């Protein structure tokens, strides 16, 4: 590949001394070398600044931006993106790693597909870097109920511009919110290759959502705002129903099957409307995403009472797209838990 296009990688960091050297090396050692690495230091109080300054002296592709005050992740992402000179942009975390050919593969695929946004598979690793499992996020339609882009991606600079950046009020869901909003105006594609290592450890920001009550409450609040804003940009009539369904699914809230039946016409109307957007133009795939969540509600019922009627309701509504395994699950849960 002719490396004529500059790729900007943004690396926001706050107190990342434990892993940031490995993260930086994974960026600098890419097979695609025409990159700039913009490290946004968000007022770290450990030795992060000394570590990144050491790298800056050794490689001219590194630029350091030191925030005057602690801005948190979404604002730091905006700082880095606005300083970027590349035609294509990505960002990574101080505890994660690119595989050596990640950027080359992403750039090549993005150009060949004539797309705006590409995302790939990745692997999870433990604290010491040992591989745990591979993660495959294939269908872009799954974005409707979860962050199915994941952690390895590349997009044209226009995507950031059209999106007007990351929403700085949606800390802890800033990436998922960005993907959702971008999916309404930029063409997404999936690269079926494992190109990234996502580290699982107790002190990660992701883990803190589940262990810190304050962050967990903020996460749930911002998910509610995120989905409401997303649905409202598509339709105002179904906003409350669809965003409530999405929020309750993602935050593990109980949903009565009667709620699904009462609002099924609204769900159907929303599917028809989102079908006009390029990333959701495959109606069968969008319906399958909703079917999956409705089956989940069905399976979560505390008793089997009335499950036969519920199962037949689902079969009647989704028979045209239902596969054998889903049909078998419905029959099974009609009689057994």
C-alpha positions as semicolon CSV with decimal commas, in nm:
position;residue;x (nm);y (nm);z (nm)
1;X;0,000;0,000;0,000
2;X;0,118;0,353;-0,082
3;X;0,107;0,538;0,248
4;X;0,007;0,877;0,108
5;X;-0,278;0,941;0,353
6;X;-0,198;1,057;0,705
7;X;-0,378;0,868;0,981
8;X;-0,439;1,043;1,311
9;X;-0,459;0,830;1,625
10;X;-0,583;1,009;1,936
11;X;-0,477;0,867;2,271
12;X;-0,650;1,031;2,570
13;X;-0,497;0,943;2,904
14;X;-0,546;1,009;3,272
15;X;-0,307;0,840;3,516
16;X;-0,216;0,565;3,271
17;X;0,140;0,496;3,384
18;X;0,082;0,120;3,419
19;X;0,012;0,040;3,053
20;X;0,062;0,350;2,840
21;X;0,412;0,264;2,717
22;X;0,279;-0,058;2,560
23;X;-0,015;0,130;2,410
24;X;0,214;0,392;2,253
25;X;0,448;0,127;2,115
26;X;0,154;-0,052;1,953
27;X;0,074;0,271;1,766
28;X;0,431;0,352;1,663
29;X;0,508;-0,002;1,547
30;X;0,227;-0,021;1,293
31;X;0,305;-0,160;0,947
32;X;0,135;0,156;0,819
33;X;0,384;0,418;0,935
34;X;0,233;0,745;0,806
35;X;0,058;0,827;1,132
36;X;0,048;1,103;1,387
37;X;-0,013;1,008;1,748
38;X;-0,187;1,281;1,944
39;X;-0,166;1,211;2,316
40;X;-0,411;1,415;2,523
41;X;-0,291;1,418;2,883
42;X;-0,593;1,496;3,100
43;X;-0,405;1,634;3,405
44;X;-0,246;1,306;3,510
45;X;-0,101;1,308;3,862
46;X;0,120;0,999;3,825
47;X;0,426;0,955;3,601
48;X;0,224;0,953;3,276
49;X;0,360;1,290;3,159
50;X;0,722;1,184;3,204
51;X;0,659;0,859;3,014
52;X;0,492;1,025;2,715
53;X;0,751;1,304;2,702
54;X;1,019;1,036;2,675
55;X;0,845;0,891;2,371
56;X;0,795;1,238;2,220
57;X;1,171;1,295;2,221
58;X;1,229;0,972;2,031
59;X;0,957;0,995;1,762
60;X;0,853;1,309;1,574
61;X;0,513;1,156;1,493
62;X;0,402;1,217;1,853
63;X;0,232;1,534;1,971
64;X;0,135;1,593;2,334
65;X;-0,153;1,814;2,441
66;X;-0,177;1,882;2,814
67;X;-0,523;1,983;2,930
68;X;-0,520;2,277;3,174
69;X;-0,802;2,119;3,374
70;X;-0,934;1,764;3,395
71;X;-1,188;1,748;3,112
72;X;-1,271;1,374;3,117
73;X;-1,281;1,143;2,817
74;X;-1,536;1,291;2,573
75;X;-1,393;1,644;2,594
76;X;-1,038;1,510;2,564
77;X;-1,142;1,320;2,252
78;X;-1,272;1,644;2,101
79;X;-0,946;1,821;2,187
80;X;-0,745;1,551;2,011
81;X;-0,971;1,528;1,708
82;X;-0,972;1,904;1,650
83;X;-0,592;1,903;1,651
84;X;-0,572;1,612;1,404
85;X;-0,436;1,661;1,052
86;X;-0,518;1,317;0,915
87;X;-0,778;1,230;0,654
88;X;-0,870;0,928;0,864
89;X;-0,910;0,922;1,242
90;X;-0,912;0,671;1,521
91;X;-0,856;0,667;1,895
92;X;-0,734;0,415;2,144
93;X;-0,703;0,378;2,521
94;X;-0,392;0,381;2,737
95;X;-0,450;0,020;2,848
96;X;-0,527;-0,134;2,506
97;X;-0,312;-0,241;2,210
98;X;-0,331;-0,237;1,832
99;X;-0,203;-0,542;1,650
100;X;0,084;-0,451;1,416
101;X;-0,121;-0,453;1,095
102;X;-0,436;-0,292;1,235
103;X;-0,415;0,051;1,073
104;X;-0,301;-0,088;0,737
105;X;-0,592;-0,333;0,729
106;X;-0,846;-0,070;0,835
107;X;-0,732;0,191;0,581
108;X;-0,722;-0,056;0,294
109;X;-1,065;-0,195;0,372
110;X;-1,222;0,147;0,421
111;X;-1,098;0,264;0,081
112;X;-1,193;-0,051;-0,106
113;X;-1,543;-0,049;0,038
114;X;-1,593;0,320;-0,040
115;X;-1,729;0,357;0,312
116;X;-1,702;0,620;0,585
117;X;-1,650;0,409;0,896
118;X;-1,495;0,066;0,945
119;X;-1,480;-0,147;1,261
120;X;-1,314;-0,482;1,321
121;X;-1,310;-0,776;1,559
122;X;-1,083;-0,774;1,863
123;X;-0,957;-0,997;2,143
124;X;-0,977;-0,945;2,515
125;X;-0,662;-0,987;2,723
126;X;-0,605;-1,004;3,097
127;X;-0,397;-0,778;3,319
128;X;-0,076;-0,941;3,200
129;X;-0,164;-0,941;2,831
130;X;-0,272;-1,306;2,808
131;X;-0,544;-1,368;2,550
132;X;-0,887;-1,453;2,688
133;X;-1,143;-1,459;2,406
134;X;-1,219;-1,319;2,062
135;X;-1,505;-1,074;2,016
136;X;-1,697;-1,054;1,690
137;X;-1,935;-0,762;1,629
138;X;-2,063;-0,824;1,278
139;X;-2,401;-0,665;1,218
140;X;-2,421;-0,287;1,226
141;X;-2,795;-0,315;1,297
142;X;-2,707;-0,449;1,644
143;X;-2,605;-0,091;1,731
144;X;-2,970;-0,026;1,814
145;X;-2,936;-0,219;2,140
146;X;-2,568;-0,204;2,229
147;X;-2,220;-0,085;2,139
148;X;-2,153;-0,334;1,861
149;X;-1,871;-0,129;1,706
150;X;-1,636;-0,216;1,990
151;X;-1,286;-0,077;2,031
152;X;-1,108;-0,102;1,694
153;X;-1,226;0,136;1,423
154;X;-1,127;0,400;1,170
155;X;-1,337;0,674;1,014
156;X;-1,308;0,963;0,774
157;X;-1,257;1,304;0,928
158;X;-1,591;1,412;0,779
159;X;-1,767;1,172;1,017
160;X;-1,638;1,366;1,316
161;X;-1,729;1,696;1,150
162;X;-2,082;1,585;1,056
163;X;-2,131;1,450;1,408
164;X;-2,011;1,781;1,560
165;X;-1,776;1,582;1,780
166;X;-1,833;1,371;2,086
167;X;-2,111;1,473;2,324
168;X;-1,921;1,602;2,628
169;X;-2,224;1,564;2,855
170;X;-2,247;1,187;2,793
171;X;-1,942;1,065;2,987
172;X;-1,926;0,681;3,002
173;X;-2,135;0,638;2,684
174;X;-1,957;0,895;2,465
175;X;-1,830;0,637;2,216
176;X;-2,161;0,451;2,178
177;X;-2,346;0,782;2,139
178;X;-2,099;0,888;1,868
179;X;-2,152;0,563;1,675
180;X;-2,530;0,588;1,697
181;X;-2,542;0,945;1,570
182;X;-2,287;0,873;1,298
183;X;-2,485;0,570;1,181
184;X;-2,759;0,805;1,059
185;X;-2,535;0,994;0,818
186;X;-2,221;0,787;0,748
187;X;-2,187;0,445;0,589
188;X;-2,054;0,175;0,823
189;X;-1,881;-0,149;0,727
190;X;-1,739;-0,443;0,921
191;X;-1,393;-0,592;0,871
192;X;-1,392;-0,954;0,977
193;X;-1,038;-0,957;1,118
194;X;-0,904;-0,955;1,474
195;X;-0,690;-0,638;1,494
196;X;-0,693;-0,519;1,856
197;X;-0,631;-0,627;2,214
198;X;-0,876;-0,497;2,474
199;X;-0,746;-0,529;2,828
200;X;-0,978;-0,640;3,108
201;X;-0,872;-0,527;3,454
202;X;-1,025;-0,408;3,780
203;X;-0,923;-0,043;3,747
204;X;-1,050;0,013;3,392
205;X;-1,313;0,279;3,324
206;X;-1,547;0,013;3,183
207;X;-1,520;-0,201;3,495
208;X;-1,585;0,100;3,721
209;X;-1,935;0,131;3,573
210;X;-2,024;-0,197;3,741
211;X;-1,833;-0,147;4,065
212;X;-1,888;0,224;4,140
213;X;-2,247;0,312;4,236
214;X;-2,206;0,679;4,141
215;X;-2,068;0,595;3,797
216;X;-2,330;0,326;3,746
217;X;-2,607;0,579;3,817
218;X;-2,447;0,829;3,577
219;X;-2,409;0,557;3,313
220;X;-2,781;0,474;3,332
221;X;-2,880;0,840;3,324
222;X;-2,666;0,909;3,019
223;X;-2,791;0,597;2,839
224;X;-3,145;0,730;2,881
225;X;-3,046;1,070;2,739
226;X;-2,846;0,909;2,457
227;X;-3,127;0,686;2,333
228;X;-3,386;0,962;2,367
229;X;-3,175;1,194;2,152
230;X;-3,107;0,921;1,896
231;X;-3,471;0,818;1,851
232;X;-3,583;1,180;1,849
233;X;-3,358;1,245;1,549
234;X;-3,553;0,976;1,361
235;X;-3,907;1,026;1,487
236;X;-4,078;1,219;1,764
237;X;-4,391;1,004;1,774
238;X;-4,220;0,687;1,897
239;X;-3,947;0,852;2,104
240;X;-4,059;0,758;2,453
241;X;-4,155;0,399;2,372
242;X;-3,849;0,299;2,165
243;X;-3,590;0,478;2,379
244;X;-3,744;0,324;2,692
245;X;-3,722;-0,022;2,533
246;X;-3,357;0,032;2,435
247;X;-3,266;0,172;2,777
248;X;-3,433;-0,108;2,971
249;X;-3,262;-0,373;2,758
250;X;-2,913;-0,223;2,795
251;X;-2,947;-0,152;3,169
252;X;-3,099;-0,494;3,248
253;X;-3,436;-0,359;3,361
254;X;-3,734;-0,591;3,381
255;X;-3,978;-0,564;3,090
256;X;-4,321;-0,724;3,101
257;X;-4,423;-0,906;2,784
258;X;-4,755;-0,724;2,799
259;X;-4,559;-0,401;2,739
260;X;-4,422;-0,547;2,415
261;X;-4,770;-0,648;2,297
262;X;-4,919;-0,309;2,384
263;X;-4,647;-0,122;2,196
264;X;-4,584;-0,359;1,906
265;X;-4,743;-0,127;1,649
266;X;-4,507;0,149;1,765
267;X;-4,207;-0,082;1,730
268;X;-4,320;-0,174;1,378
269;X;-4,362;0,195;1,287
270;X;-4,011;0,276;1,413
271;X;-3,860;-0,007;1,206
272;X;-4,030;0,136;0,898
273;X;-3,886;0,482;0,965
274;X;-3,530;0,383;1,046
275;X;-3,535;0,166;0,734
276;X;-3,486;0,488;0,532
277;X;-3,130;0,528;0,668
278;X;-2,854;0,348;0,473
279;X;-2,710;0,151;0,765
280;X;-3,056;0,021;0,854
281;X;-3,195;-0,026;0,502
282;X;-3,203;-0,406;0,535
283;X;-3,545;-0,436;0,698
284;X;-3,513;-0,807;0,773
285;X;-3,193;-0,749;0,971
286;X;-3,347;-0,462;1,169
287;X;-3,654;-0,674;1,243
288;X;-3,425;-0,958;1,351
289;X;-3,256;-0,727;1,601
290;X;-3,593;-0,641;1,755
291;X;-3,702;-1,007;1,744
292;X;-3,392;-1,103;1,940
293;X;-3,476;-0,855;2,215
294;X;-3,843;-0,952;2,227
295;X;-3,745;-1,318;2,262
296;X;-3,515;-1,212;2,545
297;X;-3,813;-1,047;2,720
298;X;-4,014;-1,365;2,664
299;X;-3,740;-1,587;2,810
300;X;-3,698;-1,358;3,113
301;X;-4,053;-1,422;3,231
302;X;-4,053;-1,560;3,587
303;X;-4,312;-1,828;3,510
304;X;-4,436;-2,022;3,208
305;X;-4,794;-1,905;3,259
306;X;-4,927;-1,770;2,935
307;X;-4,604;-1,849;2,752
308;X;-4,777;-2,049;2,479
309;X;-4,983;-1,744;2,382
310;X;-4,675;-1,522;2,402
311;X;-4,478;-1,760;2,181
312;X;-4,753;-1,771;1,918
313;X;-4,773;-1,391;1,925
314;X;-4,400;-1,372;1,841
315;X;-4,424;-1,643;1,575
316;X;-4,719;-1,471;1,411
317;X;-4,540;-1,135;1,397
318;X;-4,196;-1,260;1,294
319;X;-4,252;-1,589;1,113
320;X;-4,118;-1,439;0,788
321;X;-3,769;-1,389;0,935
322;X;-3,755;-1,651;1,211
323;X;-3,484;-1,917;1,199
324;X;-3,517;-2,269;1,334
325;X;-3,320;-2,205;1,655
326;X;-3,543;-1,912;1,753
327;X;-3,854;-2,119;1,683
328;X;-3,714;-2,405;1,894
329;X;-3,636;-2,164;2,181
330;X;-3,991;-2,030;2,180
331;X;-4,139;-2,378;2,192
332;X;-3,900;-2,484;2,467
333;X;-3,975;-2,185;2,689
334;X;-4,347;-2,228;2,636
335;X;-4,335;-2,537;2,855
336;X;-4,004;-2,540;3,043
337;X;-3,783;-2,287;3,222
